Amino acid sequence: MKKILKVIVFFLILFLLLIIASYIVSPKNNGTLSPDKHIDNASGPLAEKENSIDALVIGDSESFAAISPLEIYKNYGYTMYVSGTSGQYLYDSYNYFLKTLTKQKLKVLILETDAIYRKIPISYNFRFWMGEFIPVFHYHNRWKQMTMQDFKMEIAYNYTDTFKGYDFSLNINPATNHNYMEYTEETEKIDKINKYYLDLIKKKCDENDISFILVSTPSTVNWNYRRHNGIKHYSRQNKIKYLDLNIDNKAMIDWSKDTRDMGDHLNYYGAYKVSNYLGNYLNKLEYFKILETLSTFATTYIGKNMCLNLLPSNQKDDVKNRLLETDEAVKVLYRSSTPPLSEIADNTINLKTLESFGTLSLKSLLDITDILKIADSLKKYFYTDY
């Protein structure tokens, strides 16, 4: 019994020493986390002003080479940060996302898809988990860099990257493999562990009302049609927006000038094109989100569809007519209060059946009866004299 007690005491003391050592060797600001600058840059959102970032980008080196937040902010007004790191696993992507949510209320999360096809070693999950709870396993080599500041317990997040996570490069090293996106119906499957983390990211986005977008940035080395098909299948299954800039060369990349390392990563000239394409896409996304919100005020499916299909117009006469219609509708509401409208079933199929002299079911007849009753009520509503 005494031997067992000694063993327990020994491990308790060892655990306590590891905890103390962890606090001491852990970096006391996020600018000294690693010799790799991208790891320091990735925690930058925690040093930004609270709730000042609209969009976060996570992923491997493809993300920080292809997306320039400053370019997007300058031309489109969206604040963005890239928390991409070299060889990033989805486990890391998920954790960077979670940490950012403690400081930022994001509208958009962009995941660069190359990381989805990087298999996570089982041992990595264990090592990372140990490092999270007992950081001495992460930072045991920091003793050479330690100062008196390291004996303070608090950790300050005060470092943020000037380029907001983008890795600036003007190097030009042309690509040679221009036919990397040859069409095929074959699919490269997503590893089960990676799918698990993708599901976690999607769930967290849904819980926080964040638009989740999968983006495949241009790369002749890392991307192909089999991977495109795999991501396309997953995104459709899970109702996630997917943007593949390798298909039809959407960003108009010139592989003789826009890559820094023979097609593996883009340089600034390529990132400029990708960033502007993304900025324009975010503009459309914002507009459609406004229409979705507007459609929630519509009672019938007809009204909802009208809201969702509204298009911006710069035609003076068209805008003037719409304003007159709106003004007239407001007057009617003031005069007669809320119109007698209720939710009605979509009768498009029923009407086509009637046009082709087909036979309607009892339910279909009841649906049409509902519409006729509502039509009669609306007639009285609009034509009552006051």
C-alpha positions in Angstrom: 0.0 0.0 0.0 2.8 2.4 0.9 4.5 1.6 -2.5 1.3 2.5 -4.4 1.0 5.7 -2.4 4.6 6.7 -3.2 4.0 6.1 -6.9 0.8 8.2 -6.8 2.7 11.0 -4.9 5.6 10.8 -7.4 3.3 11.2 -10.4 1.4 14.1 -8.8 4.7 15.9 -8.1 5.8 15.2 -11.6 2.6 16.5 -13.1 2.8 19.7 -10.9 6.4 20.3 -12.1 5.3 19.8 -15.7 2.5 22.4 -15.3 4.9 24.9 -13.7 7.5 24.3 -16.4 4.8 24.7 -19.1 3.9 28.1 -17.8 7.6 29.2 -17.7 8.6 27.9 -21.2 5.4 29.0 -22.9 5.9 32.2 -25.0 4.5 35.2 -23.2 3.3 36.9 -26.5 2.1 35.5 -29.8 5.0 37.0 -31.7 7.5 34.4 -30.3 5.5 31.2 -30.7 7.8 29.6 -33.3 10.8 30.2 -35.6 8.2 29.8 -38.4 6.7 33.3 -38.9 3.5 31.9 -40.3 2.7 30.3 -37.0 3.1 33.6 -35.2 1.1 35.3 -38.0 -1.7 32.8 -37.6 -2.6 33.9 -34.1 -2.8 37.5 -35.2 -6.6 37.8 -35.0 -6.3 37.5 -31.2 -4.2 40.7 -31.2 -6.6 42.6 -33.5 -9.4 44.9 -32.1 -12.3 42.9 -30.8 -14.9 42.1 -33.4 -13.0 43.9 -36.1 -12.5 41.0 -38.6 -15.3 40.1 -41.1 -13.6 37.0 -42.6 -11.0 34.4 -41.5 -9.0 32.3 -43.9 -7.6 29.0 -42.7 -5.6 26.3 -44.5 -2.0 25.5 -45.6 0.5 27.6 -47.5 -1.8 27.8 -50.5 -4.0 30.2 -48.4 -1.3 32.6 -47.3 0.3 32.7 -50.8 -3.0 33.3 -52.7 -5.2 35.6 -50.6 -4.2 39.2 -49.7 -6.5 40.7 -47.0 -5.2 44.2 -47.6 -6.1 44.0 -51.3 -9.6 42.9 -50.5 -10.0 45.6 -47.9 -8.8 48.3 -50.2 -11.1 47.4 -53.1 -14.1 45.9 -51.3 -14.1 47.0 -47.7 -14.0 43.6 -46.0 -11.7 43.1 -43.1 -9.9 39.7 -43.4 -7.1 37.8 -41.8 -5.3 34.7 -43.1 -4.4 32.1 -40.3 -2.7 29.8 -42.8 0.4 27.9 -41.9 2.7 25.6 -43.8 1.5 22.0 -44.0 -1.6 22.9 -41.8 -3.7 19.9 -40.7 -7.5 20.3 -40.4 -7.0 19.8 -36.6 -4.9 23.0 -36.6 -7.4 24.8 -38.9 -10.2 24.0 -36.5 -8.2 25.2 -33.5 -7.2 28.5 -35.2 -10.9 29.0 -36.0 -12.0 28.3 -32.4 -9.4 30.6 -30.9 -10.4 33.4 -33.3 -14.0 33.1 -32.2 -13.0 34.1 -28.7 -12.1 37.6 -29.9 -13.9 38.0 -33.3 -17.5 37.8 -34.5 -16.9 36.5 -38.0 -19.3 36.8 -40.9 -17.3 34.5 -43.2 -14.9 31.5 -42.8 -12.9 30.5 -45.9 -11.1 27.1 -45.8 -8.5 26.6 -48.6 -9.1 23.0 -49.7 -5.6 21.7 -50.1 -5.5 21.0 -46.4 -8.5 18.7 -46.7 -6.3 16.1 -48.5 -3.5 16.2 -46.0 -3.9 13.1 -43.8 -3.6 13.7 -40.1 -1.3 11.1 -38.4 -3.0 9.6 -35.4 0.2 10.3 -33.4 -0.1 14.0 -34.3 -3.5 14.3 -32.6 -2.1 12.8 -29.4 1.1 15.0 -29.5 -0.9 18.2 -30.2 -3.4 17.3 -27.4 -0.5 16.8 -25.0 1.0 20.1 -26.1 -2.2 22.0 -25.6 -2.7 20.8 -22.0 1.0 20.5 -21.0 2.8 23.1 -23.3 6.3 22.1 -22.1 6.0 19.3 -24.8 5.5 22.1 -27.4 8.1 24.6 -26.2 10.8 22.5 -24.4 13.4 23.9 -26.9 12.7 27.6 -25.9 15.1 27.7 -22.9 17.8 29.4 -25.0 15.5 32.3 -25.8 14.0 32.7 -22.3 14.2 36.0 -20.5 12.9 37.3 -17.1 9.6 38.1 -18.9 9.0 34.3 -19.2 8.6 34.0 -15.5 5.4 36.1 -15.7 2.3 33.9 -15.8 0.1 35.9 -18.2 0.3 35.5 -21.9 -0.3 38.7 -24.0 -1.6 38.6 -27.6 -0.1 41.7 -28.9 1.5 40.7 -32.3 -0.4 41.0 -35.6 1.1 40.7 -39.0 1.3 43.9 -41.2 0.0 41.9 -44.2 -2.7 40.2 -42.2 -1.3 36.8 -42.7 -0.5 37.1 -46.5 3.0 36.0 -47.5 4.2 38.7 -50.0 6.4 37.6 -52.9 7.3 39.1 -56.3 9.3 36.1 -57.3 8.5 34.7 -60.8 9.1 31.1 -61.6 6.8 29.9 -64.4 4.7 26.7 -64.3 5.0 24.1 -67.0 2.1 21.8 -66.3 -0.8 23.7 -67.8 -3.1 20.7 -68.3 -3.4 19.8 -64.7 -7.2 20.1 -64.7 -7.9 17.4 -67.2 -11.6 16.3 -66.9 -12.4 13.1 -65.2 -15.4 11.6 -63.3 -13.1 9.9 -60.8 -13.1 11.2 -57.2 -10.4 11.4 -54.6 -12.0 10.5 -51.3 -11.6 12.6 -48.2 -10.0 10.8 -45.2 -12.5 10.0 -42.4 -10.5 11.9 -39.8 -10.4 15.0 -42.0 -14.2 14.6 -42.7 -14.7 14.6 -39.0 -12.9 18.0 -38.6 -14.7 19.4 -41.6 -18.0 18.5 -40.0 -16.9 20.2 -36.7 -16.0 23.3 -38.6 -19.4 23.3 -40.5 -21.3 22.8 -37.2 -19.5 25.7 -35.5 -20.2 27.9 -38.5 -23.9 27.1 -38.3 -24.0 27.7 -34.6 -22.5 31.2 -35.1 -24.3 32.2 -38.3 -21.0 32.2 -40.2 -21.0 31.7 -44.0 -18.6 28.8 -44.6 -16.9 28.8 -48.0 -14.5 26.1 -49.4 -12.0 27.7 -51.8 -9.6 25.9 -54.1 -6.9 28.5 -55.0 -5.0 28.0 -58.3 -2.2 25.5 -58.1 -0.8 23.3 -60.9 1.1 21.2 -58.3 -1.5 20.5 -55.7 -4.9 20.4 -57.5 -6.6 18.2 -60.0 -10.1 17.2 -61.2 -10.3 14.2 -58.9 -9.8 16.4 -55.9 -12.3 19.0 -57.3 -14.9 16.2 -57.6 -14.3 15.1 -54.0 -14.8 18.6 -52.6 -17.7 19.2 -54.9 -19.4 16.0 -53.6 -18.8 16.9 -50.0 -20.0 20.5 -50.4 -23.2 19.5 -52.1 -23.9 16.8 -49.4 -23.4 19.3 -46.6 -24.8 22.5 -48.3 -21.5 24.4 -48.2 -20.5 27.0 -50.8 -17.6 25.8 -53.0 -15.5 28.0 -55.2 -12.8 26.3 -57.4 -10.7 28.9 -59.1 -8.8 26.1 -61.1 -11.9 25.4 -63.1 -12.0 27.5 -66.3 -9.2 29.6 -64.8 -11.7 31.9 -63.2 -9.1 34.2 -61.8 -7.3 34.5 -65.2 -4.0 33.3 -63.8 -1.0 33.6 -66.2 1.2 30.6 -65.3 4.2 32.3 -67.0 4.1 35.3 -64.6 1.7 34.7 -61.6 3.6 31.9 -59.7 6.6 32.0 -57.4 7.6 28.4 -57.6 6.5 26.7 -60.8 2.8 26.5 -60.1 2.9 25.4 -56.5 2.1 28.8 -55.0 1.0 32.1 -56.5 3.1 35.3 -56.2 1.7 38.8 -55.6 0.6 39.1 -59.2 -1.5 35.9 -58.9 -2.7 36.8 -55.4 -3.9 40.2 -56.7 -6.2 38.4 -59.2 -7.5 35.8 -56.7 -8.1 38.4 -54.0 -10.1 40.6 -56.4 -12.1 37.6 -57.5 -12.8 36.7 -53.9 -13.7 40.3 -53.0 -16.3 40.4 -55.8 -17.7 37.0 -54.7 -18.1 38.3 -51.1 -20.0 41.3 -52.4 -22.5 39.0 -54.1 -22.6 36.8 -51.0 -23.5 39.9 -48.9 -26.2 40.9 -51.3 -27.8 37.4 -51.4 -27.7 37.3 -47.6 -29.7 40.6 -47.6 -32.2 39.0 -50.0 -32.6 36.0 -47.8 -33.3 38.2 -44.8 -35.8 40.2 -46.9 -37.6 36.9 -48.0 -38.3 36.0 -44.3 -40.8 38.9 -44.3 -42.8 37.4 -47.2 -45.8 35.2 -46.4 -46.2 33.2 -49.6 -43.7 31.3 -51.7 -44.4 33.7 -54.5 -43.3 36.6 -52.4 -40.2 34.7 -51.2 -39.2 33.9 -54.8 -39.7 37.6 -55.8 -37.4 38.7 -52.9 -34.7 36.1 -53.8 -34.8 37.2 -57.5 -34.4 40.9 -56.9 -31.6 42.4 -58.9 -29.8 45.7 -58.3 -30.6 48.4 -60.9 -29.0 51.6 -62.0 -31.8 52.5 -64.4 -33.4 55.7 -63.1 -36.9 55.0 -64.5 -37.0 51.5 -63.1 -35.9 52.7 -59.7 -38.5 55.5 -59.8 -41.3 53.1 -60.7 -40.3 50.7 -57.9 -40.3 53.6 -55.4 -43.8 54.6 -56.5 -45.1 51.0 -56.1 -43.6 50.9 -52.6 -45.2 54.2 -51.7 -48.6 53.0 -53.0 -48.2 49.8 -51.0 -47.5 51.7 -47.8 -50.6 53.9 -48.3 -52.7 50.7 -48.7 -51.3 49.3 -45.5 -52.1 52.5 -43.6 -55.6 52.6 -45.1 -56.6 48.9 -44.7 -54.1 47.4 -42.2 -52.5 44.0 -42.9 -53.8 42.2 -46.0 -55.5 38.8 -45.5 -52.6 36.7 -46.7 -51.5 33.3 -45.3 -49.0 30.7 -46.4 -50.1 28.9 -49.5 -48.8 25.7 -51.1 -46.8 25.9 -54.4 -49.4 25.1 -57.0 -47.1 25.3 -60.1 -47.4 21.5 -60.7 -51.2 21.6 -60.2 -51.6 24.4 -62.8 -49.5 22.5 -65.3 -51.6 19.4 -64.7 -54.7 21.4 -65.4 -53.2 22.8 -68.6 -52.5 19.3 -69.8 -56.0 18.2 -68.9 -54.7 15.9 -66.2 -56.5 14.7 -63.0 -55.9 16.4 -59.7 -55.7 14.7 -56.3 -58.0 15.6 -53.5 -55.1 17.4 -51.7 -54.4 19.4 -54.9 -58.0 20.5 -55.1 -57.9 21.6 -51.5 -54.7 23.6 -52.2 -56.4 25.4 -55.1 -59.5 26.0 -53.0 -57.3 27.8 -50.4 -55.9 30.1 -53.1 -59.4 30.9 -54.4 -60.5 31.8 -50.8 -57.4 34.0 -50.3 -58.1 35.7 -53.7 -61.7 36.5 -52.7 -60.5 38.0 -49.4 -57.9 40.1 -51.2 -60.5 41.4 -53.7 -62.6 42.6 -50.9 -59.5 44.1 -49.2 -58.4 46.1 -52.2 -61.8 47.2 -53.5 -63.5 48.2 -50.3 -64.6 51.9 -50.3 -63.4 54.1 -47.5 
